[in-house]
Amino acid sequence: MKITAQEEYGLRILLRIARFGNEGGVSIPMISETEGLSAAYAGKLTRTLRMAGYINSTPGYKGGYVLSKPASEININEVMKALGGSLYSTTYCGDFTGSTKLCTNSIDCSVRSLWQMVQFSVDQLLDKISLQDLIGNEKESNLNIQNTLALLYGKR
């Protein structure tokens, strides 16, 4: 399984905007330069994030993009799904039928069980993580995620 470029860069752009805070908006040229993306691609991703309701654009000299709500209210699972969708969806079996119209394993499929459980586990974790949990440095974010895992699985 892979995280798509759109998901990775989209989340990084959202984090960059969140880290910029109340200092004004983050412009497309600033995003492009700091993330190493073309202006067109940065524009595409900010449009996706804006259409999904995570950021707003602000006009003027200090204009650019700002979060539309507090980082603590932005759920990472929802962001990832807005940027690219789930790892496993209900259409999965129809997408991988081989050369036949229906998957040869559509009635009894142990692989489908695996992907459903992987998706369930990912959803459980990502549903508990907010953008606020990722704003700090790597060490702080790692600690936040470990604490979330401990709460999920009852280990401390």
C-alpha positions as CSV (number, residue, x, y, z in Angstrom):
1,M,0.0,0.0,0.0
2,K,1.1,3.5,-0.7
3,I,0.3,7.0,0.3
4,T,-0.3,9.0,-2.9
5,A,1.7,12.1,-3.7
6,Q,-1.6,14.1,-3.5
7,E,-2.2,12.8,0.0
8,E,1.4,13.4,1.2
9,Y,1.8,16.9,-0.3
10,G,-1.8,17.9,0.6
11,L,-1.2,17.0,4.2
12,R,2.1,18.8,4.2
13,I,0.5,21.9,2.7
14,L,-2.2,21.8,5.4
15,L,0.5,21.5,8.1
16,R,2.5,24.4,6.6
17,I,-0.7,26.6,6.7
18,A,-1.4,25.5,10.3
19,R,2.1,26.2,11.5
20,F,2.0,29.7,10.0
21,G,-0.8,30.4,12.4
22,N,-2.1,34.0,12.7
23,E,0.8,35.6,10.9
24,G,-1.3,36.1,7.8
25,G,-2.0,33.8,4.9
26,V,0.3,31.4,3.2
27,S,0.6,32.1,-0.5
28,I,0.9,29.7,-3.4
29,P,4.4,30.9,-4.3
30,M,5.5,30.4,-0.6
31,I,3.9,26.9,-0.6
32,S,5.5,26.1,-3.9
33,E,9.0,27.2,-2.8
34,T,9.0,25.7,0.7
35,E,7.5,22.3,-0.3
36,G,9.4,22.0,-3.6
37,L,6.3,21.8,-5.7
38,S,5.3,23.6,-8.9
39,A,2.9,26.5,-8.4
40,A,0.3,24.7,-10.5
41,Y,0.4,21.6,-8.3
42,A,0.4,23.6,-5.1
43,G,-2.7,25.5,-6.5
44,K,-4.4,22.2,-7.3
45,L,-3.9,20.9,-3.8
46,T,-4.9,24.1,-2.1
47,R,-8.1,24.1,-4.2
48,T,-8.9,20.5,-3.1
49,L,-8.3,21.5,0.6
50,R,-10.4,24.7,0.1
51,M,-13.3,22.8,-1.5
52,A,-13.2,20.2,1.3
53,G,-13.5,23.1,3.8
54,Y,-10.1,22.9,5.5
55,I,-8.7,26.2,4.4
56,N,-9.9,29.6,3.3
57,S,-8.3,32.1,1.0
58,T,-7.7,35.6,2.1
59,P,-7.1,38.6,-0.2
60,G,-4.6,41.4,0.1
61,Y,-1.0,42.1,0.8
62,K,-0.8,39.5,3.6
63,G,-3.3,37.3,1.8
64,G,-3.0,33.6,1.1
65,Y,-4.5,30.5,2.7
66,V,-5.5,30.1,6.4
67,L,-7.1,27.3,8.2
68,S,-10.9,27.5,8.1
69,K,-11.2,26.2,11.7
70,P,-8.8,25.4,14.6
71,A,-6.2,22.7,13.9
72,S,-7.6,20.7,16.9
73,E,-10.9,20.3,14.9
74,I,-9.4,19.0,11.7
75,N,-9.5,15.2,11.7
76,I,-6.6,13.6,9.8
77,N,-8.7,10.7,8.6
78,E,-11.2,13.0,7.0
79,V,-8.4,15.1,5.4
80,M,-6.7,11.9,3.9
81,K,-10.1,10.8,2.5
82,A,-10.7,14.2,1.0
83,L,-7.3,14.2,-0.6
84,G,-7.4,10.6,-2.0
85,G,-10.0,8.3,-0.5
86,S,-9.7,5.2,1.6
87,L,-7.1,2.5,1.2
88,Y,-10.0,0.0,0.8
89,S,-13.5,0.9,-0.5
90,T,-16.6,-1.1,-1.1
91,T,-15.9,-0.9,-4.9
92,Y,-12.5,-2.6,-4.4
93,C,-13.8,-6.0,-5.5
94,G,-15.3,-4.6,-8.7
95,D,-12.1,-2.8,-9.5
96,F,-10.0,-6.0,-9.4
97,T,-12.0,-8.6,-11.3
98,G,-9.3,-9.8,-13.6
99,S,-10.4,-10.7,-17.1
100,T,-13.9,-11.6,-15.9
101,K,-16.9,-9.4,-15.2
102,L,-17.1,-10.5,-11.5
103,C,-14.2,-11.4,-9.2
104,T,-13.7,-15.1,-9.0
105,N,-13.5,-14.8,-5.2
106,S,-16.5,-12.5,-4.8
107,I,-18.4,-15.0,-2.6
108,D,-15.7,-16.2,-0.3
109,C,-12.6,-13.9,-0.1
110,S,-10.1,-14.0,2.7
111,V,-8.1,-11.2,1.0
112,R,-11.2,-8.9,1.3
113,S,-11.3,-9.6,5.0
114,L,-7.6,-8.5,5.3
115,W,-8.2,-5.2,3.5
116,Q,-11.3,-4.5,5.5
117,M,-9.4,-5.0,8.8
118,V,-6.5,-2.9,7.6
119,Q,-8.9,-0.1,6.7
120,F,-10.7,-0.5,10.0
121,S,-7.4,-0.2,11.9
122,V,-6.2,2.8,9.9
123,D,-9.5,4.5,10.4
124,Q,-9.4,3.9,14.2
125,L,-6.0,5.5,14.5
126,L,-6.5,8.4,12.1
127,D,-9.9,9.3,13.5
128,K,-8.2,10.0,16.8
129,I,-5.5,12.3,15.3
130,S,-6.1,16.0,14.7
131,L,-3.9,18.4,12.7
132,Q,-2.9,19.9,16.0
133,D,-1.3,16.6,17.0
134,L,1.1,17.0,14.0
135,I,2.0,20.6,14.2
136,G,5.0,20.1,16.4
137,N,8.3,18.6,15.4
138,E,8.8,14.9,14.6
139,K,9.6,14.0,18.2
140,E,6.5,15.8,19.5
141,S,4.2,14.3,16.8
142,N,5.6,10.8,17.4
143,L,4.8,11.2,21.1
144,N,1.3,12.4,20.4
145,I,0.7,9.4,18.1
146,Q,2.2,6.9,20.6
147,N,-0.2,8.3,23.2
148,T,-3.1,7.9,20.8
149,L,-2.1,4.3,20.2
150,A,-1.8,3.6,23.9
151,L,-5.3,4.9,24.4
152,L,-6.7,2.9,21.5
153,Y,-5.0,-0.4,22.6
154,G,-4.9,0.1,26.3
155,K,-1.2,0.0,26.7
156,R,0.8,2.6,28.7
